[in-house]
Amino acid sequence: MILLKKAVVKQSLAVNHLIEDDCANDGPISVSNIIRKILAKTLLVMANMIKQCERVEWVCKLFNIKNHFTTEEEKVSRNVSWAFEH
């Protein structure tokens, strides 16, 4: 486990906010705890962004996704293109 001094960690604004929000104790701060908490907050923000999108195409544009199908899925969709018609 990697531990850092709070003064060093506070140089990151994101981590500083976690400390201010009482997500860290008074001792050394575990890097894995920081990553886990930042990831959780990031995923929450992303989930809220996705909820605001009304169409799959908007999600793809938001996250710059060029193609959200695997090669195998593309082959299947070509073979049964009638299933995707509106």
C-alpha distances in whole Angstrom, upper triangle without the diagonal:
4,6,10,13,15,18,16,15,19,20,20,22,21,18,20,22,19,19,23,23,21,18,16,16,17,14,11,10,7,8,8,10,12,13,14,16,17,18,20,22,23,24,26,28,28,30,32,33,34,36,38,39,42,42,40,41,40,37,37,38,36,33,35,35,38,38,36,38,37,40,40,41,43,45,46,46,49,51,51,51,54,51,50,53,54
4,7,10,13,15,13,12,16,17,17,20,18,15,18,20,18,17,21,22,20,17,15,15,16,13,9,8,6,6,8,10,11,12,14,16,16,17,20,21,22,23,26,27,28,29,32,32,34,36,38,39,42,42,40,41,40,36,36,37,35,32,34,34,37,38,36,38,37,40,41,42,44,46,46,47,50,51,52,52,55,52,50,53,54
4,7,9,12,11,10,13,15,15,18,17,14,15,18,16,15,18,19,17,15,12,12,12,9,6,5,5,6,9,10,10,12,14,15,16,18,20,21,22,24,26,27,28,30,32,33,34,36,38,39,43,43,41,42,41,37,38,39,36,33,35,36,39,40,38,41,40,43,44,44,46,49,49,49,52,54,54,54,57,54,52,55,56
4,6,8,7,7,10,12,12,15,15,12,13,16,14,13,16,18,17,15,12,12,12,9,6,5,7,7,11,11,10,13,15,16,16,18,20,21,22,24,26,26,28,30,31,32,34,36,37,39,42,43,41,42,40,37,38,38,35,33,35,36,39,40,39,41,41,44,45,45,47,50,50,50,53,55,55,55,57,55,53,56,56
4,5,5,6,9,11,12,15,16,12,12,16,14,12,15,17,16,15,12,11,10,8,5,7,9,10,14,14,12,15,18,17,18,21,22,22,23,26,27,28,30,32,33,34,36,37,39,40,44,45,43,44,42,39,40,40,37,35,37,38,41,43,42,44,44,47,48,48,50,53,53,53,56,58,58,58,60,58,55,58,58
4,5,5,6,9,10,12,13,10,9,12,11,9,11,14,13,12,9,9,8,8,6,6,10,11,14,13,11,15,17,16,16,19,20,20,22,24,25,25,28,30,30,31,34,35,36,38,42,43,42,43,40,37,38,38,35,33,36,37,41,42,41,43,44,47,48,48,49,52,53,53,55,57,57,57,59,56,54,57,57
4,6,5,7,10,12,14,11,9,13,13,11,13,16,15,15,12,13,11,11,10,10,13,14,17,16,14,17,20,18,18,21,23,22,23,26,27,27,29,31,32,33,35,37,37,39,43,44,43,44,41,38,39,39,36,34,36,38,41,43,42,45,45,48,50,49,51,54,54,54,57,59,59,58,61,58,56,58,58
4,6,6,8,11,13,10,10,14,14,12,15,17,17,16,14,15,13,13,10,10,12,12,15,15,13,15,18,17,17,20,22,21,22,25,26,26,28,30,31,31,34,36,36,38,42,43,41,42,39,36,37,37,34,32,34,36,39,40,40,42,42,45,47,47,48,51,52,52,54,57,57,56,58,56,54,56,56
4,5,6,9,9,7,7,11,10,9,12,14,14,13,11,13,12,12,10,8,10,9,12,12,9,12,15,14,13,16,18,17,18,21,22,22,24,27,27,28,30,32,33,35,38,39,38,38,36,33,34,34,31,29,31,33,36,38,37,39,40,43,44,44,45,48,49,49,51,54,53,53,55,53,50,53,53
4,5,7,8,6,5,8,9,8,10,12,13,13,11,13,13,13,12,10,13,12,15,14,11,14,16,15,14,17,19,17,18,22,22,22,24,27,27,27,30,32,32,34,38,39,38,39,36,33,34,34,31,29,32,34,37,39,38,41,41,44,46,45,47,50,50,50,52,55,55,54,56,54,51,53,53
4,6,9,8,7,10,12,11,13,15,16,16,15,17,16,16,15,13,15,14,17,16,13,15,18,16,15,18,20,18,19,22,23,22,24,27,27,27,30,32,32,34,38,39,38,38,35,33,34,33,30,28,30,32,35,38,37,40,40,43,46,45,46,49,50,49,52,54,54,53,56,53,51,53,53
4,5,5,6,9,10,10,12,14,16,14,14,17,17,17,15,13,14,12,15,14,11,12,15,14,11,15,17,15,15,19,20,19,21,23,24,24,27,28,29,30,34,35,34,34,32,29,30,29,26,25,27,29,32,34,33,36,37,40,42,41,42,46,46,46,48,51,50,49,52,50,47,49,49
4,5,5,6,9,10,10,12,14,14,14,17,18,19,17,15,16,15,17,16,12,13,16,13,11,15,16,14,14,18,18,17,19,22,21,22,25,26,26,28,32,33,33,33,30,28,29,28,25,24,26,28,32,34,33,36,37,40,42,41,42,46,46,45,48,50,50,49,51,49,46,48,48
4,5,5,7,9,10,11,13,12,13,16,17,18,17,14,15,13,14,13,9,10,12,10,7,11,12,10,10,14,14,13,16,18,19,19,22,23,24,26,30,31,30,30,27,25,26,26,22,21,24,26,29,31,30,33,34,38,39,38,39,43,43,42,45,47,47,46,48,46,43,45,45
4,5,5,6,9,10,11,9,9,13,14,15,13,10,11,10,12,10,7,9,11,9,8,11,13,11,12,16,16,16,18,21,21,22,24,26,27,29,32,33,32,33,31,28,29,29,26,24,27,29,32,34,32,35,36,39,41,40,41,45,45,44,47,49,49,48,50,48,45,48,47
4,5,5,6,9,10,10,10,12,13,15,14,11,14,13,15,13,10,13,15,12,11,15,16,14,15,18,18,18,21,23,23,24,27,28,28,31,34,36,35,36,33,30,32,31,28,27,29,31,35,37,35,38,39,43,44,43,45,48,48,47,50,53,52,51,53,51,48,50,50
4,5,5,6,9,9,10,13,15,17,16,14,15,15,16,14,11,13,14,11,10,14,14,11,13,16,16,15,18,20,20,21,24,25,25,28,31,33,33,33,30,28,30,30,26,25,28,30,34,35,34,37,38,42,43,42,43,47,47,46,49,51,50,49,51,48,46,48,47
4,5,5,7,5,7,11,13,14,14,11,12,12,13,10,8,11,11,8,8,12,11,10,12,15,15,15,18,19,20,21,24,25,26,28,32,33,32,34,31,28,30,30,26,25,29,30,34,35,33,36,37,41,42,41,42,46,46,45,48,50,49,48,50,48,45,48,47
4,5,5,5,5,8,9,11,12,10,12,13,14,11,10,13,14,11,11,15,15,14,16,19,18,19,22,23,23,25,28,28,29,32,35,37,36,37,35,32,34,34,30,29,32,34,37,39,37,40,41,44,45,44,46,49,49,48,51,54,53,52,54,51,49,51,51
4,5,7,8,10,11,14,15,13,16,16,18,15,13,16,16,13,14,17,17,15,17,20,19,19,22,24,23,25,28,28,29,32,35,37,37,38,35,32,34,34,30,30,33,35,38,40,38,41,42,46,47,46,47,51,51,50,53,55,54,53,55,52,50,52,51
4,6,8,11,13,15,16,14,16,17,17,14,13,15,15,11,12,16,14,12,16,18,16,17,20,21,20,23,25,25,26,29,32,35,34,36,33,30,33,33,29,28,32,33,37,38,36,39,41,44,45,44,45,49,48,47,51,53,52,51,52,50,47,49,49
4,5,7,10,12,14,12,14,16,16,13,12,15,15,12,14,17,15,14,18,20,18,20,23,23,23,26,28,28,29,32,35,37,37,38,36,33,35,36,32,31,34,36,39,40,38,41,42,46,47,45,47,50,50,49,52,54,53,53,55,51,49,52,51
4,7,10,12,12,10,11,13,13,9,9,12,11,8,11,13,12,12,15,17,16,18,21,21,22,24,26,26,28,31,34,35,35,36,34,31,33,33,30,29,32,33,37,38,35,38,39,42,43,42,44,47,47,46,50,51,51,50,52,49,47,49,49
4,7,8,9,7,9,11,12,9,9,12,12,10,12,15,15,15,18,20,19,21,23,24,25,27,29,30,31,34,37,38,37,39,37,34,35,36,32,31,34,35,39,40,38,40,41,44,45,44,46,49,49,49,52,54,53,53,55,51,49,52,52
4,6,8,7,10,13,14,11,12,15,15,14,16,19,18,18,21,23,23,24,27,28,28,31,33,33,35,37,41,42,41,43,40,37,39,40,36,35,38,39,42,43,41,44,44,47,48,47,49,52,52,52,55,57,56,56,58,55,53,56,55
4,7,8,12,14,16,14,14,18,18,17,19,22,21,21,24,26,26,27,30,31,32,34,36,36,38,40,44,45,44,46,43,40,42,42,39,37,40,41,45,46,44,47,47,50,51,50,52,55,55,55,58,60,59,59,61,58,56,59,59
4,6,9,13,15,13,14,17,18,17,19,22,22,22,25,27,27,28,31,32,33,35,37,38,39,41,45,46,45,46,44,41,42,43,39,37,40,41,45,46,44,46,46,49,50,50,52,55,55,55,58,60,59,59,61,58,56,59,59
4,7,9,12,11,11,15,16,16,17,20,21,21,23,25,26,27,29,31,32,34,35,37,38,40,44,45,43,44,42,39,40,41,37,35,38,39,42,43,41,44,44,47,48,47,49,52,52,53,55,57,57,57,59,56,55,58,58
4,6,9,7,8,11,12,12,13,16,17,18,19,22,22,24,26,27,28,30,32,33,35,37,40,41,39,41,38,35,36,37,34,32,34,35,39,39,38,40,40,43,44,44,46,49,49,49,52,54,53,53,56,53,51,54,54
4,5,5,7,9,10,11,13,14,16,17,18,20,22,23,24,26,28,29,30,32,34,35,39,39,38,39,37,34,35,36,33,30,33,33,37,37,35,38,37,40,41,41,43,46,46,46,49,51,51,51,53,50,48,52,52
4,5,5,6,9,10,11,12,14,15,16,18,20,21,22,24,26,27,28,30,32,33,37,37,35,36,34,31,32,33,30,27,29,30,33,34,32,35,34,37,39,38,40,43,43,44,46,48,48,48,51,48,46,49,49
4,5,5,6,9,10,10,12,14,15,16,18,20,21,22,24,26,27,28,30,32,35,35,33,34,33,29,30,31,29,26,28,29,32,32,30,32,32,35,36,36,38,40,41,41,44,46,45,46,48,45,43,47,47
4,5,5,6,9,10,11,12,14,15,17,18,20,21,23,24,26,27,29,31,34,35,33,35,33,29,30,32,29,26,29,30,33,33,31,34,33,37,38,37,39,42,42,42,45,47,46,46,49,46,44,47,47
4,5,5,6,8,10,11,12,14,15,17,18,20,21,23,24,26,28,29,33,33,32,33,31,28,29,30,26,24,27,28,31,32,30,33,33,36,37,37,39,42,42,42,45,47,46,46,48,45,43,46,46
4,6,5,6,8,10,10,12,14,15,16,18,20,21,22,24,26,27,30,31,29,30,28,25,26,27,24,21,24,25,28,29,27,29,29,32,34,33,35,38,38,38,41,43,43,43,45,42,40,43,43
4,6,5,6,9,10,10,12,14,15,16,18,20,21,22,25,26,29,30,28,30,28,24,25,27,24,22,25,25,28,29,26,29,29,32,33,32,34,37,37,37,40,42,41,41,44,41,39,42,42
4,5,5,6,9,10,11,12,14,15,17,19,20,21,23,25,28,29,28,29,27,24,26,27,23,22,25,25,29,30,28,30,31,34,35,34,36,39,39,39,42,44,43,43,45,42,40,42,42
4,5,5,6,9,10,11,12,14,15,17,18,20,22,23,27,27,26,27,25,22,23,24,21,19,22,23,26,27,26,28,29,33,34,33,34,38,38,37,40,42,42,41,43,41,38,41,41
4,5,5,6,9,10,10,12,14,15,16,18,20,21,25,25,23,25,23,20,21,22,19,17,20,20,24,24,22,25,26,29,30,29,31,34,34,34,37,39,38,38,40,37,35,38,38
4,5,5,6,9,10,10,12,14,15,16,19,20,24,24,23,25,23,20,21,23,20,18,21,22,25,26,23,26,27,30,31,30,32,35,35,34,37,39,38,38,40,37,35,38,37
4,5,5,6,9,10,11,13,14,15,17,19,22,24,23,24,22,19,21,22,18,17,21,22,25,26,24,27,28,32,33,31,33,36,36,35,38,41,40,39,41,38,35,38,37
4,5,5,6,9,10,11,12,14,16,17,21,21,20,21,19,16,18,18,15,13,17,18,22,23,21,24,25,29,30,29,30,34,33,33,35,38,37,36,38,35,33,35,35
4,5,5,6,9,10,10,12,14,16,19,19,18,20,18,14,16,18,15,13,17,17,21,21,19,22,23,27,28,26,28,31,31,30,33,35,34,33,35,32,30,33,32
4,5,5,6,9,10,11,13,15,18,19,19,20,18,15,18,19,15,15,19,19,23,23,21,24,26,29,30,28,30,33,33,32,35,37,36,35,36,33,31,33,33
4,5,5,6,9,10,11,13,17,18,18,19,16,14,16,16,13,13,16,18,21,22,21,24,26,30,31,29,30,33,33,32,35,37,36,35,36,34,31,33,32
4,5,5,6,9,10,11,15,15,14,16,13,10,13,13,10,9,13,14,18,19,17,20,22,26,27,25,26,30,29,28,31,33,32,31,33,30,28,30,29
4,5,5,6,9,10,13,14,14,16,14,11,14,15,12,12,16,16,19,20,17,20,22,26,27,24,26,29,29,27,30,33,31,30,32,29,26,28,28
4,5,5,7,9,12,14,14,16,13,11,15,15,12,13,17,18,21,22,20,23,25,29,30,27,28,32,31,29,33,35,33,32,33,30,28,30,28
4,5,5,7,11,12,12,13,10,8,12,12,9,10,13,15,18,19,17,21,24,27,28,26,27,30,30,28,31,33,32,30,31,29,26,28,27
4,5,5,8,9,9,11,9,6,10,11,9,9,13,13,16,17,15,18,21,24,25,22,23,27,26,24,27,30,28,27,28,25,23,24,24
4,5,8,10,11,13,11,9,13,14,12,13,16,17,20,20,18,21,23,27,28,25,26,29,28,26,29,31,29,28,29,26,23,25,24
4,6,9,11,12,9,9,13,13,11,13,16,17,20,20,19,22,25,28,29,26,27,30,30,27,30,32,30,29,29,27,24,25,24
4,6,7,9,6,6,10,10,9,11,14,14,17,17,16,19,22,25,26,23,23,27,26,24,26,29,27,25,26,24,21,22,20
4,7,9,7,8,11,12,12,14,16,16,18,18,17,19,23,26,26,23,23,27,25,23,25,28,25,23,24,22,18,19,17
4,5,5,7,9,10,11,13,14,13,15,15,13,16,19,22,23,20,19,23,22,19,22,24,22,20,21,19,15,16,15
4,5,5,6,9,10,11,12,10,12,11,10,12,16,19,20,16,16,20,19,16,19,22,20,18,19,17,14,16,15
4,5,5,6,9,10,10,9,10,10,10,13,16,19,20,17,16,20,20,17,19,22,21,18,20,18,15,16,16
4,5,5,6,9,10,10,12,13,12,15,19,22,23,20,20,23,23,21,23,26,24,22,23,22,18,19,19
4,5,5,6,8,8,11,11,10,14,17,20,22,19,19,23,22,20,23,25,24,22,24,22,19,21,20
4,6,5,6,5,7,8,8,11,14,17,19,17,16,20,20,18,20,23,23,21,23,21,18,20,20
4,6,5,6,8,10,11,15,18,20,22,20,19,23,24,21,23,26,25,23,25,24,20,22,22
4,6,8,11,13,13,17,19,22,24,22,22,25,26,24,26,29,28,26,28,26,23,25,24
4,6,9,11,11,15,17,20,22,20,20,24,25,23,25,28,28,26,28,26,23,25,25
4,6,9,10,14,16,18,21,19,19,22,24,22,23,27,27,25,27,26,23,25,25
4,6,6,10,12,15,17,16,15,19,20,18,20,23,23,22,24,23,20,22,23
4,7,9,11,13,16,15,13,17,18,17,18,21,22,20,23,22,19,21,22
4,6,8,10,12,11,10,13,15,13,15,18,18,17,20,19,16,18,20
4,7,10,12,9,10,13,14,12,15,18,17,16,19,18,15,18,19
4,7,8,6,6,10,10,9,12,14,14,14,17,16,13,17,19
4,5,5,6,9,10,11,12,14,15,16,19,17,16,19,22
4,5,5,6,9,10,11,13,15,15,18,18,17,20,23
4,5,5,6,9,10,11,13,14,17,16,16,19,22
4,5,5,6,9,10,11,11,15,13,12,16,19
4,5,5,6,9,10,10,13,13,12,15,18
4,5,5,6,9,10,13,13,13,16,19
4,5,5,6,8,11,10,11,14,17
4,5,5,5,9,8,8,11,14
4,6,5,9,10,9,11,15
4,6,8,9,11,13,16
4,5,6,8,10,13
4,5,5,7,11
4,5,5,9
4,6,8
4,6
4
